[in-house]
Amino acid sequence: MGVYAITLPVQVAMILHGVTQLFANGFRAFFLRERVYAAGLWWYALGSAFAFAFFTWLALVVATPVLFLLLGGIPLTLSLVPKRFAPRFEKRSAAVACGGLVTAAHLLVGVSGPLLDVFFVRAELDRFEVIATKAVTQTAGHALKILYFGWLVPGPPLEHELPLWLYPALVACAYLGTKAGGRILETFSDASFRRWTGRVVIALSLLYVWRGATGLGLPAPW
């Protein structure tokens, strides 16, 4: 999302990223469909529907520097939350809150992975169940993002910005990346998987905060 936002208008970046991630997560959800933890998904959908209705009424598109500040600031802030206070996706109230907050993050900044992780960090699920369940929620979230930025808010027509051949190319890349990612996932233990994803997220978050701060003419916080 950060790469897209550097080179494209926010609304176009949102749709292009949505197409890429819709198929990447859709393939992942399909490949791991037997490992999906389905019990909380209906409650997740309820929270997601409320958030989508609210943003449809709001019709908000943030400026690029603000987008980068939120891209970096949200995961950095969430990384400070002690794990013992993290909500568990298995609980109905947590699943509703997860649906609302994750969908809001999709429509504000285009991504929600670090926020979604908060609801799974204490979940009693293995890494395959975590990845499979998150893939379902992310597939739905990116579909809503495409609908929101493609049809429900005014902005530049996507077909005037990018060649049509790019879309099947992105779908192919999403498929190949998902297959490769599944093999890589098998080489990690649950502990090392959580440790390394956390490190990557923090590094990217610091970069995005710097990008957003400089875009607004502000000094970087460090």
Secondary structure, DSSP 4 states (H G I P E B T S, - for coil): -HHHHHHS-HHHHHHHHHHHHHHHHHHHHHHTGGG---TTHHHHHHHHHHHHHHHHHH-----HHHHHHHHHHHHHHHTTS-GGG---TTSHHHHHHHHHHHHHHHHHHS--HHHHHHTTTT-S--HHHHHHHHHHHHHHHHHHHHHIIIIIS----GGGTS-TTHHHHHHHHHHHHHHHHHHHHHTS-HHHHHHHHHHHHHHHHHHHHHHHHHHTTPPP--
